[in-house]
Amino acid sequence: MDVILLLLILAAAAYFAYKVKVGLSYKWNWAAIPQYLFRYDQETGRWVPNMLIQGFLTTIRLSIWATIFATIIGTIVGFFRVSRSLFWRLIGGTYVELTRNLPPLVLIFIFYYFVGDQILPALGLEEFIRTRSEGTQKLLTVLFAAPSLFTAFISALITLSIFEGAYITEIVRAGIQSIEKGQWEAADALGFSKWQRMRSIILPQATQRILPPLAGQFISTIKDSAIVSVISIQELTFQGMELMSTTYLIFEIWITITVMYLILTLSCSLTVERLEIYLKKKTA
């Protein structure tokens, strides 16, 4: 069955290539793609990442940091959602409903023009980065972005974190509320405080149920990161659009980008699958 499916996919790909070439009079030029992945640096005498790999690495950095901060936001607001206080529940519910019911593109522009143009310059963040030592700037470039792009990167990071945090909030809330009522009652009967009950009884059990969907949310963050290309964040999609406009290698570039996204997301999917198997064995 797998062989038949593979043959069908190859046949569909061949038909697609044929229709593009004949129907659109398109000249395929795959030989040009490798130079946009890596280039030879004459100064260092080494092969270094070029535009597509640079965008790929930026996508990874943005996704990892956004997931970290979104998890922090989602965990805190998730506790708000299950709080006994009506005030905190309203705060958590308002955040989730507003964020999940607004298009991410709207959020991107709001935070880019408000946070990026008003808040961060007022804090002197970009000037602070530029006055750091060369070693510090290199480290920040590796971890985040180049000094010239740092403000835009942070704006995109904040937007993605807030957007993804709303979904992680619901994951955390559902995980906590999925714990059986008897566990809560047993903790109360043992005289545990609210914090002791949550730390020692509820959270260890909820974490095992939260981790698989949380890992799946990381995959969604990778895909959602493409939206920040509209504010010139040089991630994979943005680099692809730049190359397409200058080289006119439309299909070659977007097929390459599709494969790169698939490599990243499928790798994460396999990791999530292994994590779920491990957690099932551990709880069995």
N, C-alpha and C positions, 0 to 999 in steps of 0.2 A: 504493500500500500504506500509506504514511504517513497519507494522508487517511482511509482506512478505519479505521485504528487510532485516529486522533484522534476520529473519529465514534463509535467504540465506547466510548472513554473518556468522552466527553461524555454518551452515552446512559446509561452506567453511573452517572455522577455524578447525572444527572437522576432516574434511578430510585431511587437512594439517598436523594436529597432528598425525593422523593415519599413513599417508604416511611416515612421519619422523621416527616414532617409528618402523614401519614394514620395510620400504624400506631401512633405514639407520641403523637399529638396535640401535636406539638412546634411551637412558634411560632418560626420563623427570624427573627433580628434582626441582620443583618449591619451595619446602620447603626451599631450600638454599638461595633463593633470598632475603627475608626480612632482613637477617643479613648484606647484602651489602647496604641496604638502611639506616638502623639505627643500632647502636651497643650500648651496655650498658657499660658505663665508670665506672670502679670500683673505681677510685679515687674520682670522683665527685658524684657518685651514681645516675647518670642521663643517659637517652638515648640521644645520640648525633648522628649527621649525619655521615654516613659512605661513602664509595667511590662514590656510585651512586648519593646520595643526594649532596655530596660535588661538584661533577662534574656538577650537575644540577644547583646549586647555582652559580658556576663559569660561566656557560653559561649565566645565567641571568645577572650577573654583567657585563660580557664582552659585551653582546648585548645592555644593557642600555647605558653604557659609549660610545660604538661605535656609537650608534644612536645619542647621544648628540653631539659628535664631528663631526660626518658625517653631521649632520644638520647644524652645524656652517660652515663647509667647503662648503657644498652644497648651503647654502644661499649666502655666499660671492661670490662664483664662479658663482652662478645663476645670480647675479647682473652683473658680468662680461659679461655673455652671452647676456644680453639685453642692454649692454652699447652702447652709441653712438660712443665710441672710438674703432677704429679697433684694436688697440693694445690689449685692455682688452678682446675684443671678441675672438681674436686669442689665448690669454692665456687660457681663459675658454674652448674654443673648443678643444685645444690641450690636456688639462687635461682630458676632458671627453672622447675623442677618444682614447687616449693612455690607460687610465684606463679600459674602457669598452671593449677594444679589446685585453687585455692581460689576460691570465688565472690567476685566483686568487692565484693558487698554486705558480706561478712564483713570484708574488708580495710578497707572504708570505716569501719565501726564500730570496728574495732581501732585504727586510726590516729586516728580522731576522738577517742575517749575516752582513748587513751594519749598520743598526741602533742599533741592539742589541749587536753586537760584537765590533763596532767601536765608534759610537756616544755616546751611553748611558754610557759605561765605561769611556770614556773621560770626560764626564760631572760629573762623580763621583756620579751618582744617587744611585746605589746600596749601596755604602759605606755611603752615606748620610742617607739612610733609616736604615741601620744597627746601626748607631750611635744615632738614635732617642730614646726617652724614651719608656718604655714597653707599656704604654698606647697609644702612637702615633702609634707604630708598630701594636698593636691590631686593632686600628681604620683603618689603611691602609690595614690590612689583610681582614677586613670585607668589606671595600669598593672596594678593588682591588685584591690583592693577598699577599701571605706570602712573607717576605723579600727575601727569597731564589729564589722565582719565579717572583719577581717583574719586572726584566728586560725583561724576556720573555713575560710576560703579557703585558707590555707597547708596545713591538714590535708587538704583535698580535693586540693590540688595535689600533695602528697607521695604520697598514695594513688594518684592517677592516674599519676603519674610512675613509681612502682614497678611498678604493674600493666602499663602499656604498655611499660615498659623491658624486661620479660621477653620480649615479642614482638620488640622491636627487637634484643635480644641474639641471638635466633635468626636474624634478618635479617642482622646483621653477621657472625655465625659462618658462615652459608651463603655469604655473599658472599666471604669470605676463603677458605673451603675450595673455592670453585668455580674459583679460579685454577689453571690447569693445573700439573701437577707439574714440567714442564719450566721454568717460570718460577722456581720455587723453586730448582731445581738450577742454573739459569744464574746466579742471584744468588749462590749459594754458590761457584760456580766463579770468579766475578769477585772473590771475597774480601770481599764485603759483610758487615758485621756484621748481627746480628739486627735492630737498629733501622733501619739503612740499607736492608736488604732490604725491610722492611715499609713504610718511608716512601717509598722511591723506585720500587719494583717492584710490590709486592703491592697496597698501598692505592689507588694511582691507578686500577688496573684494577678492583679490587673496588668502589670508590666508584660507578663507572658502573652496576654491577649492583645496588648497594644502594639507590641513590636512588629508582627507581620504586616498589619495595615500601615504602620508608620514607615516601614521600609518601602512599601508600595507607594506611599506618598512621595518618597524621594524620587521615584521614577517620574511621577507627575511633575515634580519640580523641574526635572531636567527638560521635560517637554515644554512646560510653561515658560522656561527661561528664554525661549525664542522670542517672546513678546517684547523683551527689552531692546531688541534690535531697532525699534522705532525711535529710541533716544540715543542712537549711535554707540551703544555698548558693543564693543568689537568681539561679540561671541560668534558662534559658528554660523548662524543664519545671517547675521550682518556681513560677515566676511564673504559669504556666498553671494549676497546681493552685490557687494562691491566688485567681486570678480566677474560676475555675470555681466555687469554693465560695461566692463572694460574689455572683456575677452569674447563675449557673445557665445561662450561655450555653455549654453543654457542647460541642456540635458546632462552633459557630462558632470557639471558642477553640482547640480541638484541631486543627481543619482549618487554621487560621491558623498554629499552631505547626508543623504538619507541612510546610506550604509554606515556612516560614522555615528549617527544618532542610534541606529539599530544596534551597533556594537556596544554602545554605552548602556542603552536601556535593557537589552537582552542579557548583558552581563549582570546588571542589577537584578533582573527578574530571576535568573538562575540562583543568585545569592539569596534572594528572598525565599525561593523555593526550598533551598537547603536549610535556611533558618527555620522555616515552618516545620520541616521534617525533624530537625534537632529539638525544637520545643515540644513537639508531639511525643518524641521518644522520652524526653526528660520528664514530662508530666504523666506518661503512661504507667 
